[in-house]
Amino acid sequence: MHAKPAAFFAFLAASSLAHAANYMDQANEKYNEGKTIQAIELYKKAALAGENPALCYFNMANAYFQIDSLPHSIVYYKACIGYAPEFFRAHLNLAIAYHSLDDIGACVASARRALDLEPNDEKALLILAASYRRAGAYPEAIATFEQIALLYPANDESYVALAEMNRELGDHEGAVEWLLRYPEGGRNEAYVNILLADIYENKGDLQRAVYHLNLAYEKDDTNKWVLYRKVLLLEKSGNELVALETARRGLENRPSFAELALLAGNISFNLEKHNDAERYYTVARNNGSAGAVIGLENVRVVRLQQAEND
């Protein structure tokens, strides 16, 4: 949603500016070569020469955005709009620039103006919804994200945002409803399942929480903390042996995961599997876990007590 504004000059120059003079052509060439500063200077000359000032200012604004000079980009988006007040993309890019500077009030105004011109534009709706949310205007943000979900059901950002806001407002059922509607194959499926696991854990439904952690790990097995949390919830739900086996398999793939080894050691110790506990604590200690040193000492003490009793 925060992609830098696209430079539209290539299309516009081909369609409506075939007669453009040399400065514009040179500027376009420099921009396409990545020579942004040189392009800006040439666009300035083109504008002063009357070579479609609106388009020159628009491209200058885009170029300034590309080099992260946002105040300058805002100046020239406004200049473009002064020449072409119905130019939708200039209003949208202006809104994006304001959003990047956290000027939320100006962003909302620009996004609304863009939507006056293109009422159902997806990007304009997203920037407006995100701005409302950042400003804490949740009713407006929710209404706008719901509009996006209705108009663009494949857009995954709206479902996550609606779930997060409903959860923050204490409506956990509403959050679950939006998460379960999340489009299959979306790029945030792992995160969606983590959110569902959070909600179900807080509700005390550990079985569903573990189920969604499984799905999250299937979608993104690079997140080792999902694996850790799964083991933790399995233990919490009374499935210590399953938790221990899950930890064992996890450590086969992540032998230096000290926190998981420590957890496996604690579970083993509680099950009075002292040999396993010692093995896991040793792995954890060798990978920097201070807690594992205490665990090994506890194993030593238990063995001494057992020897005395024998």
Rosetta silent file (secondary structure, phi, psi, omega in degrees, C-alpha in Angstrom):
SEQUENCE: MHAKPAAFFAFLAASSLAHAANYMDQANEKYNEGKTIQAIELYKKAALAGENPALCYFNMANAYFQIDSLPHSIVYYKACIGYAPEFFRAHLNLAIAYHSLDDIGACVASARRALDLEPNDEKALLILAASYRRAGAYPEAIATFEQIALLYPANDESYVALAEMNRELGDHEGAVEWLLRYPEGGRNEAYVNILLADIYENKGDLQRAVYHLNLAYEKDDTNKWVLYRKVLLLEKSGNELVALETARRGLENRPSFAELALLAGNISFNLEKHNDAERYYTVARNNGSAGAVIGLENVRVVRLQQAEND
SCORE:     score description
SCORE:     0.000 S_00000001
   1 L     0.000  -23.265 -177.112    0.000    0.000    0.000 S_00000001
   2 L  -102.317   24.016  178.520    2.964    2.258    0.569 S_00000001
   3 L   -62.346  147.722 -179.317    4.621    1.686   -2.818 S_00000001
   4 L   -67.281  145.478 -176.206    6.180    4.769   -4.296 S_00000001
   5 L   -57.187  139.805  179.982    3.966    6.592   -6.796 S_00000001
   6 L   -77.976  143.225  174.288    4.304    5.362  -10.334 S_00000001
   7 L   -85.853  119.183 -174.713    5.543    7.765  -12.971 S_00000001
   8 L   -95.390    5.702 -171.480    2.854    7.888  -15.629 S_00000001
   9 H   -62.658  -31.231 -176.171    4.742   10.034  -18.091 S_00000001
  10 H   -60.625  -45.728  179.540    5.573    7.151  -20.429 S_00000001
  11 H   -68.408  -47.311 -175.286    1.904    6.465  -21.136 S_00000001
  12 H   -68.146  -38.267  179.600    0.818   10.082  -21.198 S_00000001
  13 H   -64.122  -35.913 -178.723    3.686   11.212  -23.371 S_00000001
  14 H   -71.137  -32.244 -172.024    2.869    8.513  -25.895 S_00000001
  15 H   -93.395  -43.634 -171.302   -0.828    9.328  -26.013 S_00000001
  16 H  -120.478   -4.219 -174.889   -1.271   13.059  -25.615 S_00000001
  17 L  -124.679   36.236 -179.073    2.139   14.642  -25.828 S_00000001
  18 L   -61.367  -21.494 -177.680    3.526   13.395  -29.100 S_00000001
  19 L   -92.281    5.754 -172.649    4.312   17.013  -29.913 S_00000001
  20 L   -57.865  148.109 -178.908    6.291   17.562  -26.730 S_00000001
  21 L   -80.819 -177.517 -167.607    9.478   19.581  -27.026 S_00000001
  22 H   -65.218  -36.549 -177.005   12.961   18.406  -26.297 S_00000001
  23 H   -59.888  -44.228  179.903   13.118   19.051  -22.527 S_00000001
  24 H   -62.358  -45.901  179.144   10.286   16.642  -21.794 S_00000001
  25 H   -59.350  -44.375  179.891   11.815   13.927  -23.971 S_00000001
  26 H   -64.523  -40.905 -179.960   15.181   14.361  -22.287 S_00000001
  27 H   -63.099  -45.158  178.311   13.611   14.306  -18.834 S_00000001
  28 H   -58.382  -42.452 -178.545   11.710   11.116  -19.592 S_00000001
  29 H   -63.545  -45.604 -179.972   14.902    9.503  -20.834 S_00000001
  30 H   -63.996  -40.195  179.884   16.878   10.479  -17.725 S_00000001
  31 H   -62.218  -46.107 -179.760   14.094    9.270  -15.430 S_00000001
  32 H   -64.773  -25.505  177.108   13.963    5.895  -17.152 S_00000001
  33 L   -83.400   -3.348 -178.493   17.753    5.641  -16.795 S_00000001
  34 L    83.258   10.584  179.541   17.449    6.199  -13.044 S_00000001
  35 L   -93.546   74.845 -167.668   19.097    9.631  -13.223 S_00000001
  36 H   -66.335  -44.626 -177.813   16.451   11.216  -11.050 S_00000001
  37 H   -62.018  -44.039  178.243   18.146   14.508  -10.164 S_00000001
  38 H   -63.755  -38.318  178.641   18.936   15.250  -13.799 S_00000001
  39 H   -61.985  -42.557 -179.438   15.370   14.350  -14.742 S_00000001
  40 H   -59.294  -45.889 -179.152   13.995   16.797  -12.174 S_00000001
  41 H   -62.240  -38.363  179.369   16.040   19.676  -13.590 S_00000001
  42 H   -71.286  -36.139  175.856   14.870   18.872  -17.101 S_00000001
  43 H   -64.069  -37.493  176.976   11.225   18.664  -16.001 S_00000001
  44 H   -60.559  -45.256  178.858   11.610   22.115  -14.447 S_00000001
  45 H   -63.868  -39.513  179.438   12.890   23.470  -17.752 S_00000001
  46 H   -63.559  -41.835  179.776   10.085   21.724  -19.611 S_00000001
  47 H   -63.556  -44.147  179.214    7.481   23.253  -17.292 S_00000001
  48 H   -64.689  -28.403  178.767    8.948   26.730  -17.716 S_00000001
  49 L   -83.904    0.288  177.901    8.910   26.195  -21.475 S_00000001
  50 L    81.021   19.449 -179.292    5.201   25.385  -21.303 S_00000001
  51 L   -84.429   75.860 -178.954    5.559   21.709  -22.170 S_00000001
  52 L    52.406   74.048 -176.623    2.437   20.525  -20.341 S_00000001
  53 H   -55.666  -36.631 -179.007    3.239   21.943  -16.882 S_00000001
  54 H   -58.702  -47.393 -179.558    0.732   19.660  -15.135 S_00000001
  55 H   -68.481  -37.972  177.658    2.495   16.549  -16.365 S_00000001
  56 H   -60.949  -46.407 -178.710    5.929   18.026  -15.688 S_00000001
  57 H   -66.937  -36.379  177.755    5.014   18.829  -12.092 S_00000001
  58 H   -62.000  -47.054 -179.365    3.461   15.401  -11.603 S_00000001
  59 H   -68.176  -35.205  175.106    6.605   13.671  -12.816 S_00000001
  60 H   -62.150  -43.603  179.128    8.784   15.987  -10.742 S_00000001
  61 H   -61.273  -44.115  177.564    6.740   15.116   -7.663 S_00000001
  62 H   -60.838  -40.711 -179.530    7.122   11.407   -8.382 S_00000001
  63 H   -64.886  -43.205  177.132   10.855   11.872   -8.835 S_00000001
  64 H   -62.593  -37.846  176.861   11.184   13.705   -5.528 S_00000001
  65 H   -61.572  -41.121 -178.718    9.218   10.903   -3.869 S_00000001
  66 H   -60.182  -32.087 -179.642   11.645    8.381   -5.335 S_00000001
  67 L  -100.475   18.054  174.580   14.564   10.106   -3.610 S_00000001
  68 L    63.309   27.607  173.629   12.584   10.469   -0.338 S_00000001
  69 L   -98.433   73.933 -170.743   12.249   14.226   -0.603 S_00000001
  70 H   -66.173  -41.285  177.732    8.618   14.154    0.477 S_00000001
  71 H   -57.811  -39.760  177.148    8.109   17.876    1.205 S_00000001
  72 H   -66.541  -39.225  179.953    9.259   18.674   -2.334 S_00000001
  73 H   -62.345  -38.288  179.031    7.015   15.980   -3.778 S_00000001
  74 H   -63.587  -43.355  179.081    4.041   17.526   -1.975 S_00000001
  75 H   -55.903  -44.365 -173.997    4.838   20.958   -3.397 S_00000001
  76 H   -84.106  -26.043  169.819    4.829   19.648   -6.953 S_00000001
  77 H   -63.442  -40.343  177.761    1.792   17.378   -6.578 S_00000001
  78 H   -64.959  -39.752  178.190   -0.046   20.513   -5.475 S_00000001
  79 H   -62.901  -40.930  176.931    1.367   22.421   -8.434 S_00000001
  80 H   -60.238  -46.084 -178.569    0.156   19.674  -10.743 S_00000001
  81 H   -64.063  -32.686  176.496   -3.314   19.790   -9.184 S_00000001
  82 H   -59.603  -35.595  177.892   -3.353   23.564   -9.671 S_00000001
  83 H   -85.581  -32.211 -175.314   -3.080   22.968  -13.419 S_00000001
  84 L  -135.767   76.061 -174.241   -5.171   19.771  -13.512 S_00000001
  85 L   -63.990  -15.569  179.618   -7.606   19.693  -10.555 S_00000001
  86 L   -99.944   12.511 -178.178   -9.360   16.580  -11.894 S_00000001
  87 L   -80.912   98.858 -175.199   -6.162   14.525  -12.154 S_00000001
  88 H   -55.064  -48.119 -173.151   -7.019   11.602   -9.864 S_00000001
  89 H   -62.985  -32.101  178.019   -3.521   10.143   -9.619 S_00000001
  90 H   -65.660  -41.802  177.222   -2.049   13.437   -8.426 S_00000001
  91 H   -64.389  -42.278 -179.789   -4.542   13.564   -5.547 S_00000001
  92 H   -64.227  -47.615 -179.756   -3.839    9.921   -4.667 S_00000001
  93 H   -64.105  -34.445  175.486   -0.067   10.347   -4.737 S_00000001
  94 H   -62.656  -42.152  177.501   -0.406   13.501   -2.649 S_00000001
  95 H   -61.590  -41.817  179.376   -2.354   11.485   -0.074 S_00000001
  96 H   -63.403  -41.035  179.166    0.373    8.822   -0.054 S_00000001
  97 H   -63.613  -44.666  177.668    3.042   11.473    0.492 S_00000001
  98 H   -61.756  -41.502  179.926    1.112   12.983    3.401 S_00000001
  99 H   -62.194  -39.062  179.606    0.589    9.516    4.891 S_00000001
 100 H   -65.051  -26.576  178.523    4.324    8.842    4.668 S_00000001
 101 L   -95.040    5.837 -178.330    4.925   12.021    6.681 S_00000001
 102 L    61.604   24.394  173.336    2.228   11.106    9.241 S_00000001
 103 L   -89.898   80.092 -167.637    0.245   14.215    8.292 S_00000001
 104 H   -69.083  -38.610  179.443   -2.975   12.282    8.724 S_00000001
 105 H   -60.773  -46.342  178.730   -5.415   15.180    8.449 S_00000001
 106 H   -66.755  -35.431  178.489   -3.982   16.288    5.109 S_00000001
 107 H   -63.292  -45.739  179.510   -3.828   12.676    3.961 S_00000001
 108 H   -60.057  -44.000 -179.293   -7.518   12.132    4.706 S_00000001
 109 H   -62.196  -43.432 -179.405   -8.455   15.313    2.834 S_00000001
 110 H   -68.857  -39.951  178.876   -6.406   14.320   -0.225 S_00000001
 111 H   -64.753  -39.685  177.698   -7.688   10.749   -0.212 S_00000001
 112 H   -63.381  -39.843  179.114  -11.282   11.989   -0.015 S_00000001
 113 H   -64.862  -40.505  176.606  -10.660   14.308   -2.964 S_00000001
 114 H   -60.763  -41.037 -178.997   -9.225   11.391   -4.927 S_00000001
 115 H   -72.804  -22.723  171.455  -12.309    9.341   -4.081 S_00000001
 116 H   -62.244  -32.966 -178.358  -14.551   12.165   -5.253 S_00000001
 117 H   -86.107  -38.013  179.523  -12.994   11.554   -8.663 S_00000001
 118 L  -133.197   84.740 -168.234  -12.798    7.730   -8.483 S_00000001
 119 L   -57.894  -28.035 -175.304  -15.245    6.652   -5.734 S_00000001
 120 L  -114.430   22.556 -178.973  -14.280    2.973   -5.622 S_00000001
 121 L   -67.012  130.187 -174.059  -10.551    3.115   -6.234 S_00000001
 122 H   -64.216  -47.311 -176.748   -8.879    0.407   -4.181 S_00000001
 123 H   -66.703  -39.375  179.172   -5.659    2.250   -3.331 S_00000001
 124 H   -65.681  -40.045  177.135   -7.446    5.441   -2.362 S_00000001
 125 H   -64.317  -40.327  179.993   -9.807    3.506   -0.100 S_00000001
 126 H   -64.519  -44.007 -179.013   -6.871    1.697    1.517 S_00000001
 127 H   -67.511  -35.525  177.204   -4.952    4.886    2.224 S_00000001
 128 H   -67.312  -46.376 -179.864   -8.091    6.510    3.644 S_00000001
 129 H   -61.910  -44.122  179.930   -8.892    3.500    5.839 S_00000001
 130 H   -64.109  -35.899  179.274   -5.308    3.260    7.098 S_00000001
 131 H   -68.970  -43.366  175.849   -5.301    6.979    7.901 S_00000001
 132 H   -57.889  -43.795 -178.694   -8.543    6.744    9.845 S_00000001
 133 H   -64.037  -44.743 -179.359   -7.104    3.832   11.792 S_00000001
 134 H   -62.753  -32.480  179.004   -3.861    5.635   12.548 S_00000001
 135 L   -79.669   -5.747 -178.486   -5.871    8.621   13.774 S_00000001
 136 L    81.317   10.840  178.108   -7.883    6.360   16.089 S_00000001
 137 L   -86.805   73.204 -172.038  -11.106    7.021   14.174 S_00000001
 138 H   -64.859  -39.804  178.090  -12.145    3.366   14.359 S_00000001
 139 H   -57.640  -44.535  179.156  -15.785    3.704   13.247 S_00000001
 140 H   -68.340  -39.804  179.456  -14.679    5.421   10.029 S_00000001
 141 H   -63.724  -45.753 -179.234  -11.758    3.024    9.577 S_00000001
 142 H   -62.328  -44.451 -179.749  -13.952   -0.039   10.066 S_00000001
 143 H   -61.305  -39.204 -178.177  -16.586    1.262    7.649 S_00000001
 144 H   -72.773  -42.247  177.015  -13.946    1.949    4.990 S_00000001
 145 H   -64.456  -35.187  176.231  -12.185   -1.402    5.404 S_00000001
 146 H   -64.882  -37.187  176.532  -15.582   -3.131    5.196 S_00000001
 147 H   -62.988  -40.705  178.520  -16.202   -1.287    1.925 S_00000001
 148 H   -63.737  -44.477 -179.757  -12.850   -2.566    0.633 S_00000001
 149 H   -61.779  -34.969  179.438  -13.683   -6.139    1.660 S_00000001
 150 H   -72.196  -45.298 -176.366  -17.003   -5.864   -0.175 S_00000001
 151 H   -78.822  -34.435 -174.767  -15.591   -4.309   -3.346 S_00000001
 152 L  -131.227   73.074 -174.707  -12.269   -6.167   -3.412 S_00000001
 153 L   -61.876  -18.847  178.856  -12.698   -9.505   -1.612 S_00000001
 154 L   -83.458   -8.907  179.596   -9.262  -10.690   -2.735 S_00000001
 155 L   -77.939  111.465 -172.046   -7.547   -7.815   -0.913 S_00000001
 156 H   -79.446  -17.730 -176.976   -6.210   -9.458    2.235 S_00000001
 157 H   -62.632  -36.826 -175.122   -5.255   -6.260    4.089 S_00000001
 158 H   -65.443  -39.487 -177.436   -8.837   -5.382    4.943 S_00000001
 159 H   -65.027  -43.798 -179.741   -9.578   -8.674    6.746 S_00000001
 160 H   -65.429  -45.379 -179.543   -6.520   -8.430    8.970 S_00000001
 161 H   -61.456  -44.264  179.416   -7.154   -4.774    9.793 S_00000001
 162 H   -63.817  -39.732  178.263  -10.807   -5.434   10.631 S_00000001
 163 H   -64.535  -45.436 -178.536   -9.852   -8.387   12.828 S_00000001
 164 H   -63.460  -43.098 -179.022   -7.203   -6.398   14.683 S_00000001
 165 H   -68.296  -42.386  177.281   -9.508   -3.441   15.285 S_00000001
 166 H   -60.807  -39.452  178.642  -12.414   -5.606   16.430 S_00000001
 167 H   -64.594  -43.726  178.645  -10.063   -7.385   18.808 S_00000001
 168 H   -61.861  -31.908  179.332   -8.769   -4.087   20.196 S_00000001
 169 L   -84.313    1.063  177.818  -12.378   -3.021   20.760 S_00000001
 170 L    87.128    5.193  179.111  -13.072   -6.254   22.670 S_00000001
 171 L   -94.214   80.502 -175.726  -15.214   -7.842   19.970 S_00000001
 172 H   -69.702  -33.546  177.906  -13.386  -11.171   19.747 S_00000001
 173 H   -66.028  -40.390  176.552  -16.207  -12.887   17.880 S_00000001
 174 H   -63.217  -38.286  177.856  -16.131  -10.145   15.267 S_00000001
 175 H   -63.226  -45.405  179.343  -12.371  -10.561   14.980 S_00000001
 176 H   -61.101  -41.310 -179.048  -12.713  -14.317   14.470 S_00000001
 177 H   -58.125  -44.720 -179.452  -15.392  -13.762   11.834 S_00000001
 178 H   -70.837  -36.695  179.501  -13.100  -11.575    9.743 S_00000001
 179 H   -66.119  -37.707 -179.983  -10.107  -13.870   10.184 S_00000001
 180 H   -72.510  -17.569  176.428  -12.098  -16.889    9.049 S_00000001
 181 L   -89.393   -1.395 -177.603  -13.127  -14.959    5.932 S_00000001
 182 L   -57.492  133.866 -175.791   -9.503  -14.298    5.028 S_00000001
 183 L   -65.608  134.342  179.502   -8.884  -15.309    1.386 S_00000001
 184 L   -62.731  136.473 -179.078   -7.114  -18.612    0.922 S_00000001
 185 L    87.404    2.017  177.886   -3.590  -18.176   -0.370 S_00000001
 186 L   -64.580  155.169 -173.591   -3.224  -14.672    1.056 S_00000001
 187 L   -71.498  -14.284 -177.801    0.284  -13.581    1.935 S_00000001
 188 L  -110.926   27.538 -177.749   -0.543  -13.215    5.644 S_00000001
 189 H   -60.316  -39.546  179.801   -2.103  -16.633    6.262 S_00000001
 190 H   -61.590  -46.363 -179.817    0.478  -17.522    8.918 S_00000001
 191 H   -64.094  -39.070  178.063   -0.204  -14.297   10.826 S_00000001
 192 H   -58.888  -43.605  179.843   -3.962  -14.809   10.535 S_00000001
 193 H   -70.295  -30.927  174.040   -3.645  -18.220   12.168 S_00000001
 194 H   -64.994  -43.077  177.140   -1.451  -16.787   14.922 S_00000001
 195 H   -60.668  -43.561  178.356   -4.167  -14.214   15.651 S_00000001
 196 H   -62.302  -40.763  177.685   -6.784  -16.970   15.753 S_00000001
 197 H   -61.754  -41.647  177.777   -4.573  -18.965   18.123 S_00000001
 198 H   -57.845  -48.881 -176.247   -4.253  -15.900   20.386 S_00000001
 199 H   -64.612  -45.847 -178.695   -7.996  -15.410   20.541 S_00000001
 200 H   -67.470  -35.077  176.584   -8.798  -19.066   21.168 S_00000001
 201 H   -63.703  -44.161  179.020   -6.121  -19.333   23.841 S_00000001
 202 H   -63.696  -27.951  177.098   -7.561  -16.309   25.646 S_00000001
 203 L   -83.218   -6.367 -179.517  -10.985  -17.964   25.456 S_00000001
 204 L    86.676    6.845  179.441   -9.533  -21.140   26.978 S_00000001
 205 L   -92.945   79.685 -173.636  -10.030  -23.203   23.827 S_00000001
 206 H   -69.805  -29.934  179.785   -6.516  -24.639   23.749 S_00000001
 207 H   -62.896  -46.255  177.867   -7.365  -27.347   21.232 S_00000001
 208 H   -67.735  -35.690  178.568   -8.358  -24.784   18.605 S_00000001
 209 H   -60.504  -45.664  179.030   -5.394  -22.622   19.539 S_00000001
 210 H   -64.105  -39.293  179.126   -3.001  -25.514   18.877 S_00000001
 211 H   -57.616  -45.609 -177.534   -4.823  -26.289   15.620 S_00000001
 212 H   -75.189  -28.076  172.770   -4.242  -22.768   14.316 S_00000001
 213 H   -66.415  -37.568  174.622   -0.631  -22.759   15.487 S_00000001
 214 H   -58.291  -46.573  179.736   -0.168  -25.922   13.429 S_00000001
 215 H   -63.415  -41.028 -179.948   -1.587  -24.116   10.396 S_00000001
 216 H   -61.197  -41.139 -178.218    0.587  -21.078   11.065 S_00000001
 217 H   -72.143  -31.960  175.215    3.716  -23.225   11.192 S_00000001
 218 H   -64.397  -37.071 -178.506    2.724  -25.032    8.008 S_00000001
 219 H   -76.769  -30.184 -178.014    2.428  -21.670    6.255 S_00000001
 220 L  -149.373   91.317 -177.557    5.700  -20.318    7.661 S_00000001
 221 L   -84.780    9.581  174.450    8.080  -22.785    9.265 S_00000001
 222 L   -85.282  -13.369 -178.454   10.754  -20.109    9.654 S_00000001
 223 L   -89.302   94.327 -175.400    8.989  -18.721   12.732 S_00000001
 224 H   -66.687  -23.684 -177.224   10.486  -20.812   15.519 S_00000001
 225 H   -73.795  -22.810  172.140    8.379  -19.106   18.174 S_00000001
 226 H   -65.122  -42.846  176.917    5.201  -20.592   16.721 S_00000001
 227 H   -61.845  -45.966  179.193    6.742  -24.009   17.341 S_00000001
 228 H   -58.489  -46.285 -177.707    7.744  -23.012   20.877 S_00000001
 229 H   -66.756  -35.191  176.847    4.279  -21.731   21.649 S_00000001
 230 H   -60.473  -46.167  178.057    2.687  -24.885   20.272 S_00000001
 231 H   -61.062  -42.355 -179.705    4.770  -27.003   22.669 S_00000001
 232 H   -61.262  -44.139 -179.154    3.862  -24.663   25.520 S_00000001
 233 H   -71.090  -34.503  176.069    0.122  -24.926   24.807 S_00000001
 234 H   -62.290  -42.376  176.700    0.284  -28.704   24.441 S_00000001
 235 H   -64.564  -44.402 -178.248    1.845  -28.890   27.888 S_00000001
 236 H   -61.237  -32.544 -178.785   -0.672  -26.410   29.275 S_00000001
 237 L   -85.570    3.795  177.357   -3.554  -28.515   27.927 S_00000001
 238 L    91.329    6.567  179.866   -2.243  -31.642   29.679 S_00000001
 239 L   -99.868   60.909 -173.873   -0.682  -33.266   26.615 S_00000001
 240 H   -62.243  -41.174 -177.705    2.839  -33.388   28.043 S_00000001
 241 H   -66.426  -39.962  176.413    3.969  -36.437   26.071 S_00000001
 242 H   -65.849  -40.402  177.820    2.764  -34.938   22.791 S_00000001
 243 H   -60.268  -43.525 -178.444    4.427  -31.665   23.751 S_00000001
 244 H   -65.868  -40.668  178.549    7.681  -33.472   24.461 S_00000001
 245 H   -66.668  -38.471  177.470    7.591  -35.358   21.168 S_00000001
 246 H   -63.567  -41.461  177.762    6.848  -32.119   19.300 S_00000001
 247 H   -64.590  -41.497  179.979    9.801  -30.463   21.004 S_00000001
 248 H   -59.266  -47.047  179.879   12.053  -33.418   20.165 S_00000001
 249 H   -64.713  -38.618  179.212   11.173  -33.206   16.471 S_00000001
 250 H   -63.517  -38.297 -179.346   11.592  -29.455   16.520 S_00000001
 251 H   -72.842  -21.447  173.880   15.064  -29.719   18.020 S_00000001
 252 H   -63.355  -37.098  179.779   16.092  -32.131   15.293 S_00000001
 253 H   -89.177  -23.014 -178.061   15.607  -29.277   12.828 S_00000001
 254 L  -131.244   69.325 -173.938   16.699  -26.515   15.216 S_00000001
 255 L   -65.233  -15.770  179.837   19.414  -28.037   17.435 S_00000001
 256 L  -101.428   10.734 -178.752   20.550  -24.619   18.704 S_00000001
 257 L   -78.324   87.926 -171.697   17.072  -23.458   19.799 S_00000001
 258 H   -61.395  -41.012 -176.755   17.983  -22.997   23.469 S_00000001
 259 H   -65.163  -39.126  178.674   14.552  -21.892   24.650 S_00000001
 260 H   -68.731  -39.813  177.577   12.843  -24.935   23.159 S_00000001
 261 H   -63.017  -39.783  177.308   15.488  -27.246   24.634 S_00000001
 262 H   -63.653  -43.129  178.022   14.959  -25.641   28.043 S_00000001
 263 H   -62.296  -43.655  177.802   11.193  -26.110   27.746 S_00000001
 264 H   -62.000  -38.212  176.798   11.686  -29.749   26.738 S_00000001
 265 H   -63.359  -42.668  179.437   13.979  -30.179   29.734 S_00000001
 266 H   -64.451  -42.376  178.579   11.373  -28.728   32.085 S_00000001
 267 H   -63.439  -44.835  179.204    8.627  -30.962   30.688 S_00000001
 268 H   -61.125  -42.252  179.927   10.881  -34.014   30.978 S_00000001
 269 H   -62.119  -44.235  179.621   11.810  -33.085   34.543 S_00000001
 270 H   -64.647  -28.598  177.085    8.152  -32.725   35.531 S_00000001
 271 L   -87.023    4.787 -179.177    7.489  -36.161   34.017 S_00000001
 272 L    62.144   28.296  172.401   10.436  -37.498   36.050 S_00000001
 273 L   -94.140   76.960 -168.303   12.292  -38.362   32.854 S_00000001
 274 H   -70.805  -32.228  177.031   15.553  -37.196   34.355 S_00000001
 275 H   -65.269  -44.170  176.727   17.862  -38.609   31.695 S_00000001
 276 H   -64.053  -41.888  179.741   15.895  -36.800   28.984 S_00000001
 277 H   -59.148  -45.212  179.560   15.788  -33.672   31.117 S_00000001
 278 H   -60.647  -41.390 -178.945   19.566  -33.748   31.539 S_00000001
 279 H   -64.060  -45.991 -179.435   20.046  -34.168   27.794 S_00000001
 280 H   -68.659  -40.710  178.396   17.757  -31.265   26.905 S_00000001
 281 H   -61.951  -37.158  179.210   19.167  -29.028   29.625 S_00000001
 282 H   -64.219  -42.891  176.557   22.668  -29.730   28.330 S_00000001
 283 H   -59.927  -45.813 -179.059   21.639  -28.684   24.814 S_00000001
 284 H   -63.713  -44.508  179.482   20.064  -25.516   26.197 S_00000001
 285 H   -61.697  -43.014 -178.251   23.091  -24.705   28.362 S_00000001
 286 H   -66.468  -15.156  178.102   25.493  -25.232   25.480 S_00000001
 287 L  -110.019   21.419  168.255   23.460  -22.700   23.489 S_00000001
 288 L    96.304   11.647 -178.331   23.542  -20.005   26.135 S_00000001
 289 L   -86.225  117.392  176.674   20.537  -20.680   28.392 S_00000001
 290 H   -69.520  -34.117  179.396   21.160  -19.627   32.002 S_00000001
 291 H   -62.159  -28.650 -179.237   17.969  -21.385   33.082 S_00000001
 292 H   -67.094  -29.336  177.746   19.396  -24.685   31.881 S_00000001
 293 H   -63.575  -41.675  176.584   22.171  -24.454   34.491 S_00000001
 294 H   -64.552  -41.631  178.471   19.508  -24.416   37.199 S_00000001
 295 H   -59.842  -43.751  178.999   17.759  -27.320   35.485 S_00000001
 296 H   -64.574  -37.557  177.071   20.928  -29.406   35.472 S_00000001
 297 H   -65.219  -38.615  177.828   21.466  -28.638   39.142 S_00000001
 298 H   -63.278  -40.277  177.285   17.906  -29.779   39.890 S_00000001
 299 H   -62.845  -42.489  179.679   18.568  -33.054   38.086 S_00000001
 300 H   -61.507  -43.386 -179.725   21.760  -33.516   40.094 S_00000001
 301 H   -63.413  -43.641  179.437   19.936  -32.890   43.381 S_00000001
 302 H   -61.000  -42.117 -179.232   17.172  -35.370   42.512 S_00000001
 303 H   -66.410  -37.426  176.344   19.717  -38.042   41.670 S_00000001
 304 H   -63.513  -42.920  178.796   21.531  -37.467   44.941 S_00000001
 305 H   -63.233  -40.878  178.233   18.257  -37.815   46.830 S_00000001
 306 H   -63.861  -39.901  179.532   17.448  -40.999   44.938 S_00000001
 307 H   -64.967  -38.588  178.888   20.905  -42.394   45.740 S_00000001
 308 H   -66.884  -38.586  179.993   20.438  -41.618   49.423 S_00000001
 309 H   -69.084  -31.914  178.364   17.042  -43.311   49.454 S_00000001
 310 L   -71.467    0.000    0.000   18.492  -46.358   47.761 S_00000001
